[in-house]
Amino acid sequence: LAGLDPAQPYFQGTPAEVRLDKSDAEFVDVIHTDTAPTIPNLGFGMSPAVGHLDFYPNGGKQMPGCGKNPVSQIIDLDGIWEGKKEELTWAHLFTGTRDFVACNHLRSYKYYSDSIIYPDGFLGYSCASYELFESGSCFPCPKEGCPNMGHYADKFKGKIDSDFLKLYLNTGEAKDFPLWRYKVTVTLSGKSKVKGYVNIALYGSDGNTRQHQIFKGTLRPSNTYTGFIDAEVDVGTVSKVKFLWNNHQINPTFPKIGAETITVQSGQN
């Protein structure tokens, strides 16, 4: 039984007989996408873990891509930028406003439908909080692996040894939503420190990523910097890593920074 952002108003905090609960089925997995308080944040989804697996994508409160205004939602929905000629009627405005207000809530079914297409996507990392997940404390997956949020969550059935398992992950702003998490560690070479940033792109047997920034600040030769990439593609076996650095301002000394070593770790294995 899959719960797609089960309702918060009139259900959160009620007895198990009233709301969704892990006792409702042999296996209950839940996607929480709109768990901010109903007042004053208009959160429609409940925040407590109620299933065998409870997924909190992007922390469960604010979904990427849901910060747009109703007019831009209408443009996205009706493909105006793609050449469709439609007048903006009151019906359009109502639909766009509805999707804007309920955008976080509606993301749950969009993630679920994408999960059918990506059986190996949407890995959920077991963690005490989203903040710990973001810091990398719960990376990589344990030896039993990570469950997949959505349609294939039941592949993890039989591997659960706790009453509730809270799982965190990040998603994209728009379809296609799954992202694959990598830990990238870079040791720099060079002769002098400089302020700037380091970007990394991964190339692999199954695809390549765009550039992702893993560090911004003072770059010191011989120092090691670690960042996490939520990549838009599962690259498979890594064959190449593209390293790019730049400084924030023109430096007349033309400093040179290189990558002495780069280590890439996949969250899945």
Buried (B, 14 or more C-beta within 10 A) or exposed (E): BBBBBBBBEEBBEEEEEEBBBBEBBEBBBBBBBBBBEBEEEBBBBBBBBBBBBBBBBBBBBBBBBBEBEBBEBBBBEBEBEEEEEEEEEEEBEEBBBEBBBBBBBBBBBBBBEBBEEBEEBBBBBBBEBBEBBBEBEBBBBEEEBBBBBBBBBBEBEEEBEEEEBBBBBBBBEEEEBBBBBBBBBBBBEBEEBBEBBBBBBBBBEEBBBEEBEBBBEEBBBEEEBEBBBBBBBBBBEBEEBBBEBEBEEEEEEEBEBEBEEBEBBBBBE
